[in-house]
Every structure is written in structure tokens, then in C-alpha cells.
Amino acid sequence: MASILPVFFVLVVVIGLMACAALFVPKGPQQMVIRTSLLVALAACYLLWMVTYLAQLHPLVAPVRSKVKA
């Protein structure tokens, strides 16, 4: 059976990437725009991955096996 642990592991990785993106963006007139863009992109990618993973982990509709005539 699949585990929920990958969701938390990837969350920790994404939070680390977000911290790096927030701390290491070079100074300049567009610093806030670049920082915000990186943080929103990382958050959106994580949410998309998490929803997809959890949807496959617990599907709403179970597959139904059709009866085959032999």
C-alpha cells in the first residue's frame, strides 16, 4: 500500500527550495518580482503534484471489471 510520506518529503524539499529562492535572488529593481514568481511557481508545482499523487492514492471511482463473453 502506498504511503503519505512522499507528500511530506517533497514538501520539505520544496520549502528548502523556496528558502533558497528567497535568500539568493540577486539584488536589483526586479528582486521582489523574481522572488514572488519563483515562490508562486514552486508552490503551484507542489500543489499540482500533491493533488495528482493523492488522487491516484485514493481514487474516487474504482475501476470496474467488465464481463467478457468467451
PyMOL Python script that loads the backbone (N, CA, C, O; Angstrom):
from pymol import cmd

cmd.read_pdbstr("""\
ATOM      1  N   MET A   1       0.839  -1.181   0.000  1.00  0.00           N
ATOM      2  CA  MET A   1       0.000   0.000   0.000  1.00  0.00           C
ATOM      3  C   MET A   1       0.882   1.241   0.000  1.00  0.00           C
ATOM      4  O   MET A   1       1.932   1.274   0.642  1.00  0.00           O
ATOM      5  N   ALA A   2       0.446   2.243  -0.718  1.00  0.00           N
ATOM      6  CA  ALA A   2       1.215   3.478  -0.837  1.00  0.00           C
ATOM      7  C   ALA A   2       1.166   4.259   0.476  1.00  0.00           C
ATOM      8  O   ALA A   2       0.292   4.050   1.318  1.00  0.00           O
ATOM      9  N   SER A   3       2.104   5.136   0.617  1.00  0.00           N
ATOM     10  CA  SER A   3       2.236   5.886   1.854  1.00  0.00           C
ATOM     11  C   SER A   3       2.045   7.377   1.602  1.00  0.00           C
ATOM     12  O   SER A   3       2.188   7.849   0.474  1.00  0.00           O
ATOM     13  N   ILE A   4       1.724   8.103   2.646  1.00  0.00           N
ATOM     14  CA  ILE A   4       1.576   9.549   2.573  1.00  0.00           C
ATOM     15  C   ILE A   4       2.921  10.241   2.795  1.00  0.00           C
ATOM     16  O   ILE A   4       3.020  11.457   2.632  1.00  0.00           O
ATOM     17  N   LEU A   5       3.946   9.492   3.161  1.00  0.00           N
ATOM     18  CA  LEU A   5       5.251  10.078   3.457  1.00  0.00           C
ATOM     19  C   LEU A   5       5.873  10.844   2.287  1.00  0.00           C
ATOM     20  O   LEU A   5       6.510  11.869   2.530  1.00  0.00           O
ATOM     21  N   PRO A   6       5.727  10.409   1.035  1.00  0.00           N
ATOM     22  CA  PRO A   6       6.303  11.218  -0.055  1.00  0.00           C
ATOM     23  C   PRO A   6       5.745  12.634  -0.121  1.00  0.00           C
ATOM     24  O   PRO A   6       6.449  13.553  -0.538  1.00  0.00           O
ATOM     25  N   VAL A   7       4.509  12.820   0.279  1.00  0.00           N
ATOM     26  CA  VAL A   7       3.914  14.157   0.265  1.00  0.00           C
ATOM     27  C   VAL A   7       4.677  15.070   1.225  1.00  0.00           C
ATOM     28  O   VAL A   7       4.979  16.213   0.883  1.00  0.00           O
ATOM     29  N   PHE A   8       4.987  14.576   2.417  1.00  0.00           N
ATOM     30  CA  PHE A   8       5.715  15.382   3.386  1.00  0.00           C
ATOM     31  C   PHE A   8       7.182  15.545   3.003  1.00  0.00           C
ATOM     32  O   PHE A   8       7.765  16.605   3.229  1.00  0.00           O
ATOM     33  N   PHE A   9       7.782  14.512   2.429  1.00  0.00           N
ATOM     34  CA  PHE A   9       9.169  14.604   1.997  1.00  0.00           C
ATOM     35  C   PHE A   9       9.323  15.654   0.895  1.00  0.00           C
ATOM     36  O   PHE A   9      10.230  16.484   0.951  1.00  0.00           O
ATOM     37  N   VAL A  10       8.448  15.621  -0.097  1.00  0.00           N
ATOM     38  CA  VAL A  10       8.520  16.594  -1.186  1.00  0.00           C
ATOM     39  C   VAL A  10       8.199  17.995  -0.661  1.00  0.00           C
ATOM     40  O   VAL A  10       8.758  18.978  -1.149  1.00  0.00           O
ATOM     41  N   LEU A  11       7.309  18.098   0.326  1.00  0.00           N
ATOM     42  CA  LEU A  11       7.007  19.397   0.928  1.00  0.00           C
ATOM     43  C   LEU A  11       8.258  19.994   1.566  1.00  0.00           C
ATOM     44  O   LEU A  11       8.521  21.186   1.412  1.00  0.00           O
ATOM     45  N   VAL A  12       9.023  19.183   2.274  1.00  0.00           N
ATOM     46  CA  VAL A  12      10.260  19.666   2.897  1.00  0.00           C
ATOM     47  C   VAL A  12      11.254  20.120   1.829  1.00  0.00           C
ATOM     48  O   VAL A  12      11.919  21.143   1.996  1.00  0.00           O
ATOM     49  N   VAL A  13      11.357  19.371   0.743  1.00  0.00           N
ATOM     50  CA  VAL A  13      12.259  19.747  -0.356  1.00  0.00           C
ATOM     51  C   VAL A  13      11.813  21.069  -0.981  1.00  0.00           C
ATOM     52  O   VAL A  13      12.641  21.939  -1.253  1.00  0.00           O
ATOM     53  N   VAL A  14      10.522  21.220  -1.206  1.00  0.00           N
ATOM     54  CA  VAL A  14      10.002  22.453  -1.818  1.00  0.00           C
ATOM     55  C   VAL A  14      10.201  23.640  -0.880  1.00  0.00           C
ATOM     56  O   VAL A  14      10.538  24.733  -1.336  1.00  0.00           O
ATOM     57  N   ILE A  15      10.001  23.445   0.403  1.00  0.00           N
ATOM     58  CA  ILE A  15      10.229  24.532   1.361  1.00  0.00           C
ATOM     59  C   ILE A  15      11.703  24.929   1.364  1.00  0.00           C
ATOM     60  O   ILE A  15      12.024  26.113   1.471  1.00  0.00           O
ATOM     61  N   GLY A  16      12.598  23.954   1.249  1.00  0.00           N
ATOM     62  CA  GLY A  16      14.024  24.266   1.142  1.00  0.00           C
ATOM     63  C   GLY A  16      14.345  25.049  -0.116  1.00  0.00           C
ATOM     64  O   GLY A  16      15.117  26.007  -0.079  1.00  0.00           O
ATOM     65  N   LEU A  17      13.748  24.641  -1.237  1.00  0.00           N
ATOM     66  CA  LEU A  17      13.953  25.375  -2.487  1.00  0.00           C
ATOM     67  C   LEU A  17      13.381  26.790  -2.402  1.00  0.00           C
ATOM     68  O   LEU A  17      13.962  27.729  -2.946  1.00  0.00           O
ATOM     69  N   MET A  18      12.257  26.940  -1.730  1.00  0.00           N
ATOM     70  CA  MET A  18      11.665  28.263  -1.568  1.00  0.00           C
ATOM     71  C   MET A  18      12.560  29.155  -0.706  1.00  0.00           C
ATOM     72  O   MET A  18      12.715  30.342  -0.992  1.00  0.00           O
ATOM     73  N   ALA A  19      13.143  28.589   0.338  1.00  0.00           N
ATOM     74  CA  ALA A  19      14.050  29.371   1.181  1.00  0.00           C
ATOM     75  C   ALA A  19      15.272  29.811   0.386  1.00  0.00           C
ATOM     76  O   ALA A  19      15.711  30.955   0.498  1.00  0.00           O
ATOM     77  N   CYS A  20      15.819  28.902  -0.417  1.00  0.00           N
ATOM     78  CA  CYS A  20      16.967  29.254  -1.259  1.00  0.00           C
ATOM     79  C   CYS A  20      16.592  30.324  -2.273  1.00  0.00           C
ATOM     80  O   CYS A  20      17.358  31.258  -2.509  1.00  0.00           O
ATOM     81  N   ALA A  21      15.419  30.190  -2.870  1.00  0.00           N
ATOM     82  CA  ALA A  21      14.977  31.179  -3.854  1.00  0.00           C
ATOM     83  C   ALA A  21      14.774  32.540  -3.199  1.00  0.00           C
ATOM     84  O   ALA A  21      15.080  33.568  -3.803  1.00  0.00           O
ATOM     85  N   ALA A  22      14.265  32.557  -1.983  1.00  0.00           N
ATOM     86  CA  ALA A  22      14.019  33.824  -1.308  1.00  0.00           C
ATOM     87  C   ALA A  22      15.325  34.480  -0.850  1.00  0.00           C
ATOM     88  O   ALA A  22      15.436  35.706  -0.843  1.00  0.00           O
ATOM     89  N   LEU A  23      16.302  33.670  -0.470  1.00  0.00           N
ATOM     90  CA  LEU A  23      17.536  34.227   0.076  1.00  0.00           C
ATOM     91  C   LEU A  23      18.569  34.597  -0.985  1.00  0.00           C
ATOM     92  O   LEU A  23      19.341  35.537  -0.791  1.00  0.00           O
ATOM     93  N   PHE A  24      18.594  33.878  -2.096  1.00  0.00           N
ATOM     94  CA  PHE A  24      19.681  34.037  -3.048  1.00  0.00           C
ATOM     95  C   PHE A  24      19.304  34.743  -4.344  1.00  0.00           C
ATOM     96  O   PHE A  24      20.052  34.676  -5.319  1.00  0.00           O
ATOM     97  N   VAL A  25      18.172  35.408  -4.372  1.00  0.00           N
ATOM     98  CA  VAL A  25      17.815  36.215  -5.542  1.00  0.00           C
ATOM     99  C   VAL A  25      18.703  37.457  -5.515  1.00  0.00           C
ATOM    100  O   VAL A  25      18.785  38.141  -4.494  1.00  0.00           O
ATOM    101  N   PRO A  26      19.370  37.752  -6.640  1.00  0.00           N
ATOM    102  CA  PRO A  26      20.261  38.917  -6.636  1.00  0.00           C
ATOM    103  C   PRO A  26      19.489  40.227  -6.462  1.00  0.00           C
ATOM    104  O   PRO A  26      18.351  40.375  -6.908  1.00  0.00           O
ATOM    105  N   LYS A  27      20.150  41.156  -5.805  1.00  0.00           N
ATOM    106  CA  LYS A  27      19.518  42.454  -5.561  1.00  0.00           C
ATOM    107  C   LYS A  27      19.382  43.219  -6.866  1.00  0.00           C
ATOM    108  O   LYS A  27      20.225  43.121  -7.757  1.00  0.00           O
ATOM    109  N   GLY A  28      18.320  43.970  -6.957  1.00  0.00           N
ATOM    110  CA  GLY A  28      18.078  44.765  -8.156  1.00  0.00           C
ATOM    111  C   GLY A  28      16.671  45.321  -8.125  1.00  0.00           C
ATOM    112  O   GLY A  28      15.923  45.087  -7.177  1.00  0.00           O
ATOM    113  N   PRO A  29      16.312  46.060  -9.164  1.00  0.00           N
ATOM    114  CA  PRO A  29      14.983  46.686  -9.175  1.00  0.00           C
ATOM    115  C   PRO A  29      13.847  45.666  -9.292  1.00  0.00           C
ATOM    116  O   PRO A  29      12.723  45.957  -8.884  1.00  0.00           O
ATOM    117  N   GLN A  30      14.114  44.489  -9.835  1.00  0.00           N
ATOM    118  CA  GLN A  30      13.073  43.481 -10.021  1.00  0.00           C
ATOM    119  C   GLN A  30      13.181  42.333  -9.021  1.00  0.00           C
ATOM    120  O   GLN A  30      12.653  41.250  -9.272  1.00  0.00           O
ATOM    121  N   GLN A  31      13.849  42.548  -7.903  1.00  0.00           N
ATOM    122  CA  GLN A  31      14.081  41.477  -6.931  1.00  0.00           C
ATOM    123  C   GLN A  31      12.770  40.900  -6.405  1.00  0.00           C
ATOM    124  O   GLN A  31      12.630  39.680  -6.323  1.00  0.00           O
ATOM    125  N   MET A  32      11.826  41.733  -6.055  1.00  0.00           N
ATOM    126  CA  MET A  32      10.556  41.240  -5.496  1.00  0.00           C
ATOM    127  C   MET A  32       9.743  40.488  -6.542  1.00  0.00           C
ATOM    128  O   MET A  32       9.070  39.511  -6.214  1.00  0.00           O
ATOM    129  N   VAL A  33       9.798  40.926  -7.784  1.00  0.00           N
ATOM    130  CA  VAL A  33       9.056  40.246  -8.848  1.00  0.00           C
ATOM    131  C   VAL A  33       9.635  38.857  -9.088  1.00  0.00           C
ATOM    132  O   VAL A  33       8.893  37.882  -9.214  1.00  0.00           O
ATOM    133  N   ILE A  34      10.960  38.769  -9.151  1.00  0.00           N
ATOM    134  CA  ILE A  34      11.611  37.474  -9.367  1.00  0.00           C
ATOM    135  C   ILE A  34      11.355  36.552  -8.190  1.00  0.00           C
ATOM    136  O   ILE A  34      11.023  35.381  -8.379  1.00  0.00           O
ATOM    137  N   ARG A  35      11.505  37.064  -6.978  1.00  0.00           N
ATOM    138  CA  ARG A  35      11.293  36.247  -5.777  1.00  0.00           C
ATOM    139  C   ARG A  35       9.858  35.735  -5.717  1.00  0.00           C
ATOM    140  O   ARG A  35       9.625  34.555  -5.452  1.00  0.00           O
ATOM    141  N   THR A  36       8.905  36.620  -5.961  1.00  0.00           N
ATOM    142  CA  THR A  36       7.496  36.222  -5.925  1.00  0.00           C
ATOM    143  C   THR A  36       7.184  35.195  -7.005  1.00  0.00           C
ATOM    144  O   THR A  36       6.464  34.228  -6.758  1.00  0.00           O
ATOM    145  N   SER A  37       7.726  35.404  -8.202  1.00  0.00           N
ATOM    146  CA  SER A  37       7.495  34.463  -9.301  1.00  0.00           C
ATOM    147  C   SER A  37       8.032  33.080  -8.968  1.00  0.00           C
ATOM    148  O   SER A  37       7.363  32.078  -9.220  1.00  0.00           O
ATOM    149  N   LEU A  38       9.226  33.017  -8.408  1.00  0.00           N
ATOM    150  CA  LEU A  38       9.812  31.718  -8.045  1.00  0.00           C
ATOM    151  C   LEU A  38       9.006  31.025  -6.950  1.00  0.00           C
ATOM    152  O   LEU A  38       8.755  29.822  -7.029  1.00  0.00           O
ATOM    153  N   LEU A  39       8.606  31.768  -5.944  1.00  0.00           N
ATOM    154  CA  LEU A  39       7.857  31.167  -4.837  1.00  0.00           C
ATOM    155  C   LEU A  39       6.482  30.668  -5.289  1.00  0.00           C
ATOM    156  O   LEU A  39       6.046  29.585  -4.898  1.00  0.00           O
ATOM    157  N   VAL A  40       5.807  31.466  -6.114  1.00  0.00           N
ATOM    158  CA  VAL A  40       4.487  31.049  -6.609  1.00  0.00           C
ATOM    159  C   VAL A  40       4.624  29.842  -7.540  1.00  0.00           C
ATOM    160  O   VAL A  40       3.799  28.930  -7.490  1.00  0.00           O
ATOM    161  N   ALA A  41       5.652  29.827  -8.383  1.00  0.00           N
ATOM    162  CA  ALA A  41       5.860  28.693  -9.290  1.00  0.00           C
ATOM    163  C   ALA A  41       6.150  27.419  -8.514  1.00  0.00           C
ATOM    164  O   ALA A  41       5.606  26.364  -8.839  1.00  0.00           O
ATOM    165  N   LEU A  42       6.996  27.496  -7.497  1.00  0.00           N
ATOM    166  CA  LEU A  42       7.287  26.307  -6.689  1.00  0.00           C
ATOM    167  C   LEU A  42       6.041  25.829  -5.940  1.00  0.00           C
ATOM    168  O   LEU A  42       5.790  24.626  -5.867  1.00  0.00           O
ATOM    169  N   ALA A  43       5.268  26.752  -5.389  1.00  0.00           N
ATOM    170  CA  ALA A  43       4.047  26.365  -4.671  1.00  0.00           C
ATOM    171  C   ALA A  43       3.041  25.722  -5.619  1.00  0.00           C
ATOM    172  O   ALA A  43       2.405  24.729  -5.263  1.00  0.00           O
ATOM    173  N   ALA A  44       2.889  26.273  -6.818  1.00  0.00           N
ATOM    174  CA  ALA A  44       1.931  25.725  -7.779  1.00  0.00           C
ATOM    175  C   ALA A  44       2.365  24.337  -8.255  1.00  0.00           C
ATOM    176  O   ALA A  44       1.533  23.440  -8.390  1.00  0.00           O
ATOM    177  N   CYS A  45       3.655  24.160  -8.506  1.00  0.00           N
ATOM    178  CA  CYS A  45       4.148  22.843  -8.926  1.00  0.00           C
ATOM    179  C   CYS A  45       3.939  21.809  -7.833  1.00  0.00           C
ATOM    180  O   CYS A  45       3.543  20.678  -8.114  1.00  0.00           O
ATOM    181  N   TYR A  46       4.206  22.192  -6.578  1.00  0.00           N
ATOM    182  CA  TYR A  46       3.997  21.254  -5.474  1.00  0.00           C
ATOM    183  C   TYR A  46       2.525  20.894  -5.347  1.00  0.00           C
ATOM    184  O   TYR A  46       2.187  19.720  -5.199  1.00  0.00           O
ATOM    185  N   LEU A  47       1.654  21.878  -5.401  1.00  0.00           N
ATOM    186  CA  LEU A  47       0.225  21.591  -5.254  1.00  0.00           C
ATOM    187  C   LEU A  47      -0.289  20.701  -6.379  1.00  0.00           C
ATOM    188  O   LEU A  47      -1.084  19.794  -6.133  1.00  0.00           O
ATOM    189  N   LEU A  48       0.152  20.947  -7.598  1.00  0.00           N
ATOM    190  CA  LEU A  48      -0.260  20.113  -8.724  1.00  0.00           C
ATOM    191  C   LEU A  48       0.214  18.680  -8.525  1.00  0.00           C
ATOM    192  O   LEU A  48      -0.552  17.739  -8.733  1.00  0.00           O
ATOM    193  N   TRP A  49       1.468  18.507  -8.125  1.00  0.00           N
ATOM    194  CA  TRP A  49       1.998  17.166  -7.893  1.00  0.00           C
ATOM    195  C   TRP A  49       1.244  16.484  -6.749  1.00  0.00           C
ATOM    196  O   TRP A  49       0.879  15.314  -6.862  1.00  0.00           O
ATOM    197  N   MET A  50       1.009  17.206  -5.648  1.00  0.00           N
ATOM    198  CA  MET A  50       0.351  16.620  -4.476  1.00  0.00           C
ATOM    199  C   MET A  50      -1.070  16.172  -4.800  1.00  0.00           C
ATOM    200  O   MET A  50      -1.475  15.077  -4.412  1.00  0.00           O
ATOM    201  N   VAL A  51      -1.825  16.999  -5.502  1.00  0.00           N
ATOM    202  CA  VAL A  51      -3.202  16.640  -5.851  1.00  0.00           C
ATOM    203  C   VAL A  51      -3.215  15.416  -6.758  1.00  0.00           C
ATOM    204  O   VAL A  51      -4.042  14.521  -6.585  1.00  0.00           O
ATOM    205  N   THR A  52      -2.300  15.374  -7.725  1.00  0.00           N
ATOM    206  CA  THR A  52      -2.223  14.227  -8.633  1.00  0.00           C
ATOM    207  C   THR A  52      -1.849  12.961  -7.878  1.00  0.00           C
ATOM    208  O   THR A  52      -2.445  11.907  -8.097  1.00  0.00           O
ATOM    209  N   TYR A  53      -0.866  13.059  -6.992  1.00  0.00           N
ATOM    210  CA  TYR A  53      -0.424  11.901  -6.212  1.00  0.00           C
ATOM    211  C   TYR A  53      -1.542  11.387  -5.319  1.00  0.00           C
ATOM    212  O   TYR A  53      -1.803  10.185  -5.271  1.00  0.00           O
ATOM    213  N   LEU A  54      -2.202  12.296  -4.613  1.00  0.00           N
ATOM    214  CA  LEU A  54      -3.265  11.873  -3.704  1.00  0.00           C
ATOM    215  C   LEU A  54      -4.481  11.348  -4.455  1.00  0.00           C
ATOM    216  O   LEU A  54      -5.177  10.466  -3.953  1.00  0.00           O
ATOM    217  N   ALA A  55      -4.749  11.872  -5.644  1.00  0.00           N
ATOM    218  CA  ALA A  55      -5.866  11.366  -6.448  1.00  0.00           C
ATOM    219  C   ALA A  55      -5.595   9.936  -6.906  1.00  0.00           C
ATOM    220  O   ALA A  55      -6.526   9.139  -7.028  1.00  0.00           O
ATOM    221  N   GLN A  56      -4.341   9.607  -7.158  1.00  0.00           N
ATOM    222  CA  GLN A  56      -4.008   8.238  -7.538  1.00  0.00           C
ATOM    223  C   GLN A  56      -3.927   7.330  -6.327  1.00  0.00           C
ATOM    224  O   GLN A  56      -4.151   6.124  -6.433  1.00  0.00           O
ATOM    225  N   LEU A  57      -3.609   7.900  -5.180  1.00  0.00           N
ATOM    226  CA  LEU A  57      -3.513   7.115  -3.953  1.00  0.00           C
ATOM    227  C   LEU A  57      -4.889   6.668  -3.473  1.00  0.00           C
ATOM    228  O   LEU A  57      -5.060   5.535  -3.022  1.00  0.00           O
ATOM    229  N   HIS A  58      -5.867   7.563  -3.573  1.00  0.00           N
ATOM    230  CA  HIS A  58      -7.246   7.279  -3.147  1.00  0.00           C
ATOM    231  C   HIS A  58      -8.214   7.725  -4.235  1.00  0.00           C
ATOM    232  O   HIS A  58      -8.809   8.797  -4.120  1.00  0.00           O
ATOM    233  N   PRO A  59      -8.386   6.930  -5.285  1.00  0.00           N
ATOM    234  CA  PRO A  59      -9.271   7.357  -6.375  1.00  0.00           C
ATOM    235  C   PRO A  59     -10.734   7.417  -5.928  1.00  0.00           C
ATOM    236  O   PRO A  59     -11.160   6.652  -5.062  1.00  0.00           O
ATOM    237  N   LEU A  60     -11.488   8.328  -6.524  1.00  0.00           N
ATOM    238  CA  LEU A  60     -12.901   8.467  -6.190  1.00  0.00           C
ATOM    239  C   LEU A  60     -13.736   7.357  -6.816  1.00  0.00           C
ATOM    240  O   LEU A  60     -14.713   6.892  -6.228  1.00  0.00           O
ATOM    241  N   VAL A  61     -13.342   6.941  -8.008  1.00  0.00           N
ATOM    242  CA  VAL A  61     -14.074   5.910  -8.727  1.00  0.00           C
ATOM    243  C   VAL A  61     -13.149   4.708  -8.892  1.00  0.00           C
ATOM    244  O   VAL A  61     -12.064   4.817  -9.464  1.00  0.00           O
ATOM    245  N   ALA A  62     -13.587   3.584  -8.392  1.00  0.00           N
ATOM    246  CA  ALA A  62     -12.786   2.373  -8.527  1.00  0.00           C
ATOM    247  C   ALA A  62     -13.014   1.758  -9.900  1.00  0.00           C
ATOM    248  O   ALA A  62     -14.128   1.810 -10.422  1.00  0.00           O
ATOM    249  N   PRO A  63     -11.982   1.181 -10.485  1.00  0.00           N
ATOM    250  CA  PRO A  63     -12.174   0.538 -11.788  1.00  0.00           C
ATOM    251  C   PRO A  63     -13.112  -0.669 -11.671  1.00  0.00           C
ATOM    252  O   PRO A  63     -13.071  -1.419 -10.696  1.00  0.00           O
ATOM    253  N   VAL A  64     -13.952  -0.830 -12.687  1.00  0.00           N
ATOM    254  CA  VAL A  64     -14.912  -1.937 -12.704  1.00  0.00           C
ATOM    255  C   VAL A  64     -14.505  -2.888 -13.819  1.00  0.00           C
ATOM    256  O   VAL A  64     -14.269  -2.466 -14.952  1.00  0.00           O
ATOM    257  N   ARG A  65     -14.425  -4.158 -13.498  1.00  0.00           N
ATOM    258  CA  ARG A  65     -14.031  -5.153 -14.484  1.00  0.00           C
ATOM    259  C   ARG A  65     -15.267  -5.566 -15.276  1.00  0.00           C
ATOM    260  O   ARG A  65     -16.289  -5.950 -14.708  1.00  0.00           O
ATOM    261  N   SER A  66     -15.149  -5.479 -16.593  1.00  0.00           N
ATOM    262  CA  SER A  66     -16.278  -5.850 -17.427  1.00  0.00           C
ATOM    263  C   SER A  66     -16.312  -7.385 -17.632  1.00  0.00           C
ATOM    264  O   SER A  66     -15.292  -8.071 -17.572  1.00  0.00           O
ATOM    265  N   LYS A  67     -17.519  -7.871 -17.872  1.00  0.00           N
ATOM    266  CA  LYS A  67     -17.658  -9.294 -18.091  1.00  0.00           C
ATOM    267  C   LYS A  67     -17.387  -9.600 -19.564  1.00  0.00           C
ATOM    268  O   LYS A  67     -18.012  -9.023 -20.454  1.00  0.00           O
ATOM    269  N   VAL A  68     -16.458 -10.505 -19.802  1.00  0.00           N
ATOM    270  CA  VAL A  68     -16.063 -10.839 -21.176  1.00  0.00           C
ATOM    271  C   VAL A  68     -16.759 -12.133 -21.552  1.00  0.00           C
ATOM    272  O   VAL A  68     -16.713 -13.124 -20.822  1.00  0.00           O
ATOM    273  N   LYS A  69     -17.408 -12.099 -22.716  1.00  0.00           N
ATOM    274  CA  LYS A  69     -18.069 -13.317 -23.203  1.00  0.00           C
ATOM    275  C   LYS A  69     -17.037 -14.183 -23.907  1.00  0.00           C
ATOM    276  O   LYS A  69     -16.310 -13.715 -24.784  1.00  0.00           O
ATOM    277  N   ALA A  70     -16.981 -15.436 -23.519  1.00  0.00           N
ATOM    278  CA  ALA A  70     -15.998 -16.342 -24.131  1.00  0.00           C
ATOM    279  C   ALA A  70     -16.636 -17.271 -25.113  1.00  0.00           C
ATOM    280  O   ALA A  70     -15.951 -18.096 -25.717  1.00  0.00           O
TER     281      ALA A  70
END
""", "prot")
cmd.dss("prot")
cmd.show_as("cartoon", "prot")
cmd.util.cbc("prot")
cmd.orient("prot")
